[in-house]
Amino acid sequence: GVIAASAGNHAQGVALGAKTLKCRATIVMPATTPSIKVNAVKGYGAKVILFGDSYSEAYLYAKKIARAKKLTYIHAYDDPDVIAGQGTLGLDILDEVGDQCDAVVVAVGGGGLLSGIACALEGTALRTFGVEPAGIPTMRAALDAGVPVDVNVQSIAASSLEKIFVAFPAAQSRSSNTSHGNHCPYTERIANEGSRLTSRCASRTAFTSGASANENLSGSSLCR
């Protein structure tokens, strides 16, 4: 079976994937997760365990269970295949409005979505911006340090974005000659794109934290 920690979206994705593949799934979610998200995961047939008050606590507990029960842990963002899957959004943007805007703005939590979209848009005229709450600057801190780092949640509104570390530097450090999409079981479009979806494009992504986003992006035609 598989196991994951998530406060909502990744949890539902893993649960649905496991159901499709007839595989047992266990999802560890923070005890503060809204019931609508918990019920959605259960609706896909996954076993839900509520633990801790934050993603970090749920993550550590899920890893503990994975080791004890020999389950495969599926990370919410720091995984090449997950990043590749999320990168299909970037390809969709190119297909739909690629020639009608000049910047793409991506919300940052763990960094997987931003990494995937940045990789998909590599070599295009579109600029990619990551934006996160000023009260939980996980990506900004990681980019400044050059490695994943711990940060403290400084606002209630940002608590759902709190991560034990972020994925972007980890993705950037992987081999630039390896296409993340080549091994992703559910993103055939990315696999066909070859070098367009590689970790080397991470270094080309501009980063904006908190309220400064509007200032730096003024004048751009944005795809949000």
C-alpha positions as a Python dict, from the first residue, in 0.01 Angstrom:
ca = {
    (1, 'G'): (0, 0, 0),
    (2, 'V'): (86, 369, -12),
    (3, 'I'): (78, 647, 244),
    (4, 'A'): (94, 1025, 222),
    (5, 'A'): (59, 1332, 439),
    (6, 'S'): (-152, 1618, 310),
    (7, 'A'): (-406, 1877, 413),
    (8, 'G'): (-624, 1824, 108),
    (9, 'N'): (-533, 1829, -262),
    (10, 'H'): (-247, 1578, -262),
    (11, 'A'): (-446, 1358, -27),
    (12, 'Q'): (-735, 1338, -273),
    (13, 'G'): (-501, 1278, -566),
    (14, 'V'): (-325, 988, -394),
    (15, 'A'): (-656, 844, -275),
    (16, 'L'): (-805, 855, -624),
    (17, 'G'): (-490, 712, -782),
    (18, 'A'): (-482, 429, -532),
    (19, 'K'): (-849, 353, -592),
    (20, 'T'): (-790, 345, -968),
    (21, 'L'): (-497, 108, -926),
    (22, 'K'): (-681, -100, -665),
    (23, 'C'): (-415, -18, -407),
    (24, 'R'): (-463, 50, -38),
    (25, 'A'): (-400, 411, 63),
    (26, 'T'): (-350, 571, 403),
    (27, 'I'): (-358, 949, 433),
    (28, 'V'): (-238, 1133, 742),
    (29, 'M'): (-400, 1475, 774),
    (30, 'P'): (-362, 1743, 1043),
    (31, 'A'): (-635, 1723, 1304),
    (32, 'T'): (-734, 2078, 1206),
    (33, 'T'): (-822, 1975, 848),
    (34, 'P'): (-1177, 2082, 752),
    (35, 'S'): (-1423, 1794, 748),
    (36, 'I'): (-1513, 1856, 383),
    (37, 'K'): (-1156, 1766, 283),
    (38, 'V'): (-1141, 1466, 515),
    (39, 'N'): (-1471, 1333, 380),
    (40, 'A'): (-1355, 1383, 20),
    (41, 'V'): (-1049, 1166, 83),
    (42, 'K'): (-1257, 902, 254),
    (43, 'G'): (-1495, 913, -40),
    (44, 'Y'): (-1216, 780, -261),
    (45, 'G'): (-1172, 483, -30),
    (46, 'A'): (-857, 588, 157),
    (47, 'K'): (-802, 537, 527),
    (48, 'V'): (-765, 875, 699),
    (49, 'I'): (-562, 931, 1014),
    (50, 'L'): (-590, 1272, 1181),
    (51, 'F'): (-273, 1367, 1365),
    (52, 'G'): (-110, 1686, 1487),
    (53, 'D'): (-191, 2050, 1432),
    (54, 'S'): (26, 2111, 1125),
    (55, 'Y'): (147, 1952, 804),
    (56, 'S'): (491, 1895, 957),
    (57, 'E'): (351, 1687, 1242),
    (58, 'A'): (131, 1486, 1004),
    (59, 'Y'): (428, 1435, 770),
    (60, 'L'): (658, 1300, 1041),
    (61, 'Y'): (387, 1067, 1170),
    (62, 'A'): (314, 939, 819),
    (63, 'K'): (684, 864, 764),
    (64, 'K'): (689, 675, 1093),
    (65, 'I'): (393, 462, 985),
    (66, 'A'): (550, 404, 643),
    (67, 'R'): (865, 264, 804),
    (68, 'A'): (676, 49, 1054),
    (69, 'K'): (432, -100, 802),
    (70, 'K'): (664, -96, 499),
    (71, 'L'): (435, 130, 299),
    (72, 'T'): (544, 341, 2),
    (73, 'Y'): (546, 707, 98),
    (74, 'I'): (427, 949, -173),
    (75, 'H'): (557, 1296, -100),
    (76, 'A'): (327, 1590, -165),
    (77, 'Y'): (589, 1798, -345),
    (78, 'D'): (951, 1682, -313),
    (79, 'D'): (930, 1404, -572),
    (80, 'P'): (1026, 1416, -943),
    (81, 'D'): (716, 1228, -1055),
    (82, 'V'): (482, 1449, -851),
    (83, 'I'): (654, 1759, -988),
    (84, 'A'): (616, 1620, -1340),
    (85, 'G'): (245, 1563, -1287),
    (86, 'Q'): (198, 1917, -1160),
    (87, 'G'): (395, 2046, -1455),
    (88, 'T'): (115, 1947, -1691),
    (89, 'L'): (-58, 2265, -1576),
    (90, 'G'): (220, 2460, -1741),
    (91, 'L'): (163, 2276, -2067),
    (92, 'D'): (-208, 2350, -2042),
    (93, 'I'): (-128, 2721, -2001),
    (94, 'L'): (87, 2711, -2314),
    (95, 'D'): (-187, 2532, -2508),
    (96, 'E'): (-463, 2767, -2398),
    (97, 'V'): (-313, 3116, -2358),
    (98, 'G'): (61, 3088, -2412),
    (99, 'D'): (70, 3367, -2671),
    (100, 'Q'): (-169, 3595, -2482),
    (101, 'C'): (26, 3664, -2164),
    (102, 'D'): (384, 3717, -2056),
    (103, 'A'): (391, 3598, -1695),
    (104, 'V'): (256, 3308, -1490),
    (105, 'V'): (200, 3351, -1114),
    (106, 'V'): (212, 3036, -901),
    (107, 'A'): (123, 3002, -533),
    (108, 'V'): (403, 2846, -327),
    (109, 'G'): (351, 2589, -54),
    (110, 'G'): (611, 2315, -74),
    (111, 'G'): (736, 2426, -416),
    (112, 'G'): (635, 2125, -625),
    (113, 'L'): (372, 2304, -831),
    (114, 'L'): (608, 2595, -898),
    (115, 'S'): (890, 2359, -994),
    (116, 'G'): (670, 2166, -1236),
    (117, 'I'): (524, 2471, -1405),
    (118, 'A'): (866, 2638, -1428),
    (119, 'C'): (1003, 2326, -1596),
    (120, 'A'): (713, 2306, -1840),
    (121, 'L'): (759, 2672, -1938),
    (122, 'E'): (1134, 2638, -1987),
    (123, 'G'): (1246, 2785, -2317),
    (124, 'T'): (933, 2995, -2367),
    (125, 'A'): (887, 3371, -2345),
    (126, 'L'): (673, 3337, -2032),
    (127, 'R'): (822, 3443, -1700),
    (128, 'T'): (731, 3233, -1395),
    (129, 'F'): (676, 3394, -1055),
    (130, 'G'): (629, 3215, -723),
    (131, 'V'): (427, 3401, -460),
    (132, 'E'): (389, 3306, -94),
    (133, 'P'): (251, 3467, 223),
    (134, 'A'): (498, 3700, 391),
    (135, 'G'): (417, 3525, 719),
    (136, 'I'): (550, 3188, 599),
    (137, 'P'): (834, 3254, 350),
    (138, 'T'): (947, 2894, 298),
    (139, 'M'): (1069, 2940, -56),
    (140, 'R'): (1237, 3273, 4),
    (141, 'A'): (1427, 3127, 300),
    (142, 'A'): (1530, 2818, 101),
    (143, 'L'): (1653, 3021, -194),
    (144, 'D'): (1848, 3252, 35),
    (145, 'A'): (2010, 2957, 215),
    (146, 'G'): (2063, 2749, -97),
    (147, 'V'): (1914, 2443, 77),
    (148, 'P'): (1577, 2345, 227),
    (149, 'V'): (1533, 2507, 568),
    (150, 'D'): (1284, 2512, 855),
    (151, 'V'): (1070, 2823, 900),
    (152, 'N'): (819, 2925, 1165),
    (153, 'V'): (454, 2994, 1086),
    (154, 'Q'): (398, 3362, 1166),
    (155, 'S'): (31, 3399, 1082),
    (156, 'I'): (-284, 3193, 1120),
    (157, 'A'): (-386, 3260, 760),
    (158, 'A'): (-66, 3098, 636),
    (159, 'S'): (-73, 2796, 864),
    (160, 'S'): (-209, 2564, 593),
    (161, 'L'): (99, 2640, 382),
    (162, 'E'): (345, 2551, 657),
    (163, 'K'): (599, 2290, 545),
    (164, 'I'): (884, 2117, 716),
    (165, 'F'): (1093, 2214, 412),
    (166, 'V'): (1038, 2312, 52),
    (167, 'A'): (1106, 2116, -264),
    (168, 'F'): (1248, 2368, -507),
    (169, 'P'): (1618, 2347, -413),
    (170, 'A'): (1590, 1968, -396),
    (171, 'A'): (1443, 1956, -745),
    (172, 'Q'): (1704, 2196, -873),
    (173, 'S'): (1987, 1977, -744),
    (174, 'R'): (1880, 1670, -941),
    (175, 'S'): (2046, 1578, -1268),
    (176, 'S'): (1971, 1828, -1542),
    (177, 'N'): (1982, 1549, -1799),
    (178, 'T'): (1687, 1360, -1651),
    (179, 'S'): (1334, 1440, -1763),
    (180, 'H'): (1101, 1414, -1464),
    (181, 'G'): (817, 1319, -1696),
    (182, 'N'): (985, 1005, -1826),
    (183, 'H'): (888, 806, -1516),
    (184, 'C'): (555, 969, -1430),
    (185, 'P'): (271, 719, -1475),
    (186, 'Y'): (-3, 974, -1537),
    (187, 'T'): (151, 1258, -1735),
    (188, 'E'): (207, 1120, -2083),
    (189, 'R'): (203, 1468, -2232),
    (190, 'I'): (503, 1572, -2023),
    (191, 'A'): (690, 1253, -2107),
    (192, 'N'): (654, 1344, -2473),
    (193, 'E'): (794, 1691, -2416),
    (194, 'G'): (1140, 1556, -2327),
    (195, 'S'): (1383, 1823, -2215),
    (196, 'R'): (1112, 2087, -2169),
    (197, 'L'): (1043, 1938, -1827),
    (198, 'T'): (1381, 1912, -1653),
    (199, 'S'): (1503, 2041, -1322),
    (200, 'R'): (1755, 2278, -1477),
    (201, 'C'): (1481, 2529, -1553),
    (202, 'A'): (1433, 2588, -1180),
    (203, 'S'): (1719, 2837, -1179),
    (204, 'R'): (1531, 3056, -1427),
    (205, 'T'): (1229, 3108, -1203),
    (206, 'A'): (1190, 3453, -1051),
    (207, 'F'): (1065, 3458, -692),
    (208, 'T'): (848, 3713, -517),
    (209, 'S'): (746, 3699, -151),
    (210, 'G'): (431, 3841, 5),
    (211, 'A'): (295, 4183, -74),
    (212, 'S'): (583, 4281, -304),
    (213, 'A'): (440, 4071, -587),
    (214, 'N'): (226, 4345, -740),
    (215, 'E'): (515, 4587, -748),
    (216, 'N'): (746, 4349, -931),
    (217, 'L'): (483, 4225, -1173),
    (218, 'S'): (327, 4560, -1266),
    (219, 'G'): (276, 4598, -1638),
    (220, 'S'): (267, 4225, -1706),
    (221, 'S'): (-26, 4042, -1857),
    (222, 'L'): (-74, 3771, -1597),
    (223, 'C'): (-204, 3415, -1616),
    (224, 'R'): (-310, 3329, -1262),
}
